[in-house]
Amino acid sequence: MSKEIKTVGSELLNEIERVSALREQYREIGEAGSFGVMMMTAAINEAKDQVQGADPVAAIRALKVLQEFEG
């Protein structure tokens, strides 16, 4: 049995994908979901900046922010 090795970078990519899909659901709501869309967009953009970034603390922080979004 092989155990998948998770890195902050790979987890960021997974969370970016998950939150992007969630953001589309919020967009479908219309105006009522606009604040959520704005918050998710900001978090996704920050995470994208950290995927290849040199600051592991900032990358972990961005990951934790994404993980807080629930669908």
DONUKOL-583497 format. One record per atom (N, C-alpha, C): residue number from 1; residue in three letters; atom name; z, y, x. Coordinates in steps of 0.001 Angstrom, whole numbers, plus 500000, padded with zeros to 6 digits. Layout:
<pts>
- NUM, ALA, CA, Z, Y, X $
...
</pts>
This chain:
<pts>
- 1, MET, N, 500000, 498837, 500846 $
- 1, MET, CA, 500000, 500000, 500000 $
- 1, MET, C, 500000, 501234, 500898 $
- 2, SER, N, 499000, 502073, 500741 $
- 2, SER, CA, 498950, 503283, 501552 $
- 2, SER, C, 499511, 504448, 500747 $
- 3, LYS, N, 500246, 505253, 501430 $
- 3, LYS, CA, 500865, 506407, 500792 $
- 3, LYS, C, 500049, 507638, 501155 $
- 4, GLU, N, 499674, 508405, 500145 $
- 4, GLU, CA, 498882, 509605, 500363 $
- 4, GLU, C, 499726, 510668, 501040 $
- 5, ILE, N, 499194, 511228, 502099 $
- 5, ILE, CA, 499889, 512296, 502802 $
- 5, ILE, C, 499502, 513615, 502152 $
- 6, LYS, N, 500512, 514332, 501715 $
- 6, LYS, CA, 500273, 515621, 501064 $
- 6, LYS, C, 500582, 516737, 502047 $
- 7, THR, N, 499698, 517713, 502075 $
- 7, THR, CA, 499923, 518902, 502886 $
- 7, THR, C, 500032, 520096, 501958 $
- 8, VAL, N, 500568, 521171, 502455 $
- 8, VAL, CA, 500657, 522384, 501640 $
- 8, VAL, C, 499256, 522834, 501245 $
- 9, GLY, N, 498318, 522733, 502170 $
- 9, GLY, CA, 496943, 523138, 501871 $
- 9, GLY, C, 496320, 522312, 500765 $
- 10, SER, N, 496507, 520990, 500823 $
- 10, SER, CA, 495918, 520144, 499782 $
- 10, SER, C, 496619, 520357, 498444 $
- 11, GLU, N, 497921, 520558, 498477 $
- 11, GLU, CA, 498646, 520829, 497236 $
- 11, GLU, C, 498252, 522178, 496646 $
- 12, LEU, N, 498010, 523161, 497502 $
- 12, LEU, CA, 497524, 524458, 497008 $
- 12, LEU, C, 496199, 524287, 496285 $
- 13, LEU, N, 495293, 523526, 496874 $
- 13, LEU, CA, 493991, 523307, 496240 $
- 13, LEU, C, 494147, 522612, 494890 $
- 14, ASN, N, 495035, 521618, 494821 $
- 14, ASN, CA, 495274, 520927, 493548 $
- 14, ASN, C, 495841, 521879, 492501 $
- 15, GLU, N, 496784, 522702, 492904 $
- 15, GLU, CA, 497399, 523636, 491960 $
- 15, GLU, C, 496430, 524744, 491558 $
- 16, ILE, N, 495593, 525190, 492473 $
- 16, ILE, CA, 494581, 526192, 492134 $
- 16, ILE, C, 493670, 525633, 491040 $
- 17, GLU, N, 493269, 524390, 491188 $
- 17, GLU, CA, 492407, 523745, 490191 $
- 17, GLU, C, 493126, 523617, 488845 $
- 18, ARG, N, 494373, 523168, 488883 $
- 18, ARG, CA, 495143, 522974, 487647 $
- 18, ARG, C, 495368, 524302, 486920 $
- 19, VAL, N, 495777, 525324, 487660 $
- 19, VAL, CA, 496074, 526613, 487034 $
- 19, VAL, C, 494784, 527294, 486583 $
- 20, SER, N, 493704, 527077, 487279 $
- 20, SER, CA, 492417, 527631, 486839 $
- 20, SER, C, 492021, 527064, 485479 $
- 21, ALA, N, 492236, 525768, 485281 $
- 21, ALA, CA, 491944, 525147, 483984 $
- 21, ALA, C, 492873, 525694, 482910 $
- 22, LEU, N, 494132, 525871, 483251 $
- 22, LEU, CA, 495100, 526439, 482308 $
- 22, LEU, C, 494719, 527876, 481946 $
- 23, ARG, N, 494263, 528628, 482938 $
- 23, ARG, CA, 493849, 530018, 482707 $
- 23, ARG, C, 492714, 530076, 481692 $
- 24, GLU, N, 491796, 529119, 481742 $
- 24, GLU, CA, 490697, 529094, 480774 $
- 24, GLU, C, 491228, 528870, 479362 $
- 25, GLN, N, 492263, 528056, 479229 $
- 25, GLN, CA, 492867, 527855, 477912 $
- 25, GLN, C, 493478, 529162, 477399 $
- 26, TYR, N, 494104, 529904, 478286 $
- 26, TYR, CA, 494683, 531189, 477897 $
- 26, TYR, C, 493587, 532185, 477518 $
- 27, ARG, N, 492465, 532139, 478221 $
- 27, ARG, CA, 491344, 533029, 477886 $
- 27, ARG, C, 490839, 532758, 476471 $
- 28, GLU, N, 490834, 531477, 476089 $
- 28, GLU, CA, 490359, 531105, 474758 $
- 28, GLU, C, 491250, 531665, 473651 $
- 29, ILE, N, 492507, 531905, 473957 $
- 29, ILE, CA, 493440, 532467, 472982 $
- 29, ILE, C, 493023, 533883, 472604 $
- 30, GLY, N, 492430, 534584, 473559 $
- 30, GLY, CA, 492015, 535966, 473307 $
- 30, GLY, C, 493048, 536941, 473846 $
- 31, GLU, N, 493206, 538037, 473142 $
- 31, GLU, CA, 494084, 539109, 473610 $
- 31, GLU, C, 495525, 538639, 473817 $
- 32, ALA, N, 495981, 537722, 473008 $
- 32, ALA, CA, 497354, 537227, 473131 $
- 32, ALA, C, 497593, 536519, 474468 $
- 33, GLY, N, 496552, 536001, 475066 $
- 33, GLY, CA, 496694, 535300, 476340 $
- 33, GLY, C, 496364, 536148, 477547 $
- 34, SER, N, 496048, 537418, 477341 $
- 34, SER, CA, 495552, 538259, 478436 $
- 34, SER, C, 496581, 538483, 479541 $
- 35, PHE, N, 497849, 538624, 479188 $
- 35, PHE, CA, 498863, 538812, 480230 $
- 35, PHE, C, 498980, 537553, 481088 $
- 36, GLY, N, 498963, 536391, 480459 $
- 36, GLY, CA, 499010, 535133, 481201 $
- 36, GLY, C, 497812, 534980, 482114 $
- 37, VAL, N, 496636, 535343, 481615 $
- 37, VAL, CA, 495414, 535277, 482427 $
- 37, VAL, C, 495559, 536171, 483653 $
- 38, MET, N, 496093, 537370, 483444 $
- 38, MET, CA, 496264, 538313, 484554 $
- 38, MET, C, 497229, 537744, 485603 $
- 39, MET, N, 498339, 537184, 485143 $
- 39, MET, CA, 499326, 536631, 486075 $
- 39, MET, C, 498756, 535426, 486838 $
- 40, MET, N, 498038, 534564, 486128 $
- 40, MET, CA, 497459, 533391, 486777 $
- 40, MET, C, 496379, 533783, 487773 $
- 41, THR, N, 495571, 534768, 487423 $
- 41, THR, CA, 494517, 535230, 488332 $
- 41, THR, C, 495114, 535750, 489628 $
- 42, ALA, N, 496169, 536525, 489521 $
- 42, ALA, CA, 496829, 537058, 490720 $
- 42, ALA, C, 497391, 535923, 491570 $
- 43, ALA, N, 498012, 534954, 490938 $
- 43, ALA, CA, 498595, 533827, 491663 $
- 43, ALA, C, 497512, 532967, 492317 $
- 44, ILE, N, 496422, 532746, 491614 $
- 44, ILE, CA, 495308, 531960, 492164 $
- 44, ILE, C, 494705, 532675, 493370 $
- 45, ASN, N, 494502, 533976, 493251 $
- 45, ASN, CA, 493927, 534736, 494367 $
- 45, ASN, C, 494826, 534687, 495598 $
- 46, GLU, N, 496125, 534822, 495385 $
- 46, GLU, CA, 497070, 534731, 496506 $
- 46, GLU, C, 497024, 533343, 497132 $
- 47, ALA, N, 496991, 532329, 496316 $
- 47, ALA, CA, 496943, 530952, 496829 $
- 47, ALA, C, 495662, 530707, 497620 $
- 48, LYS, N, 494543, 531212, 497125 $
- 48, LYS, CA, 493275, 531050, 497853 $
- 48, LYS, C, 493364, 531704, 499226 $
- 49, ASP, N, 494023, 532855, 499297 $
- 49, ASP, CA, 494191, 533534, 500582 $
- 49, ASP, C, 495047, 532707, 501544 $
- 50, GLN, N, 495966, 531913, 500993 $
- 50, GLN, CA, 496892, 531155, 501825 $
- 50, GLN, C, 496400, 529766, 502206 $
- 51, VAL, N, 495333, 529279, 501576 $
- 51, VAL, CA, 494844, 527923, 501873 $
- 51, VAL, C, 494564, 527767, 503360 $
- 52, GLN, N, 493919, 528718, 503960 $
- 52, GLN, CA, 493605, 528651, 505382 $
- 52, GLN, C, 494434, 529636, 506190 $
- 53, GLY, N, 495451, 530180, 505562 $
- 53, GLY, CA, 496275, 531193, 506223 $
- 53, GLY, C, 497127, 530633, 507344 $
- 54, ALA, N, 497628, 531530, 508143 $
- 54, ALA, CA, 498436, 531144, 509299 $
- 54, ALA, C, 499930, 531234, 509012 $
- 55, ASP, N, 500290, 531617, 507801 $
- 55, ASP, CA, 501699, 531801, 507459 $
- 55, ASP, C, 502162, 530696, 506515 $
- 56, PRO, N, 502794, 529658, 507042 $
- 56, PRO, CA, 503199, 528536, 506186 $
- 56, PRO, C, 504224, 528928, 505120 $
- 57, VAL, N, 505065, 529900, 505405 $
- 57, VAL, CA, 506059, 530339, 504421 $
- 57, VAL, C, 505357, 530984, 503224 $
- 58, ALA, N, 504351, 531813, 503493 $
- 58, ALA, CA, 503589, 532444, 502411 $
- 58, ALA, C, 502822, 531392, 501613 $
- 59, ALA, N, 502325, 530373, 502279 $
- 59, ALA, CA, 501596, 529298, 501588 $
- 59, ALA, C, 502533, 528525, 500658 $
- 60, ILE, N, 503731, 528231, 501127 $
- 60, ILE, CA, 504702, 527525, 500288 $
- 60, ILE, C, 505119, 528391, 499111 $
- 61, ARG, N, 505302, 529665, 499355 $
- 61, ARG, CA, 505651, 530600, 498278 $
- 61, ARG, C, 504542, 530638, 497218 $
- 62, ALA, N, 503291, 530708, 497659 $
- 62, ALA, CA, 502155, 530732, 496725 $
- 62, ALA, C, 502089, 529438, 495931 $
- 63, LEU, N, 502375, 528310, 496582 $
- 63, LEU, CA, 502377, 527019, 495900 $
- 63, LEU, C, 503450, 526985, 494814 $
- 64, LYS, N, 504635, 527456, 495132 $
- 64, LYS, CA, 505728, 527449, 494159 $
- 64, LYS, C, 505406, 528322, 492950 $
- 65, VAL, N, 504759, 529446, 493177 $
- 65, VAL, CA, 504374, 530322, 492057 $
- 65, VAL, C, 503402, 529584, 491148 $
- 66, LEU, N, 502408, 528922, 491715 $
- 66, LEU, CA, 501449, 528179, 490904 $
- 66, LEU, C, 502122, 527059, 490130 $
- 67, GLN, N, 503058, 526374, 490758 $
- 67, GLN, CA, 503726, 525252, 490106 $
- 67, GLN, C, 504568, 525681, 488916 $
- 68, GLU, N, 504898, 526947, 488819 $
- 68, GLU, CA, 505710, 527443, 487714 $
- 68, GLU, C, 504911, 527623, 486429 $
- 69, PHE, N, 503605, 527653, 486520 $
- 69, PHE, CA, 502782, 527797, 485327 $
- 69, PHE, C, 502726, 526463, 484587 $
- 70, GLU, N, 503073, 526504, 483319 $
- 70, GLU, CA, 503073, 525295, 482512 $
- 70, GLU, C, 502081, 525449, 481367 $
- 71, GLY, N, 501471, 524350, 480989 $
- 71, GLY, CA, 500490, 524390, 479930 $
- 71, GLY, C, 500970, 523845, 478635 $
</pts>
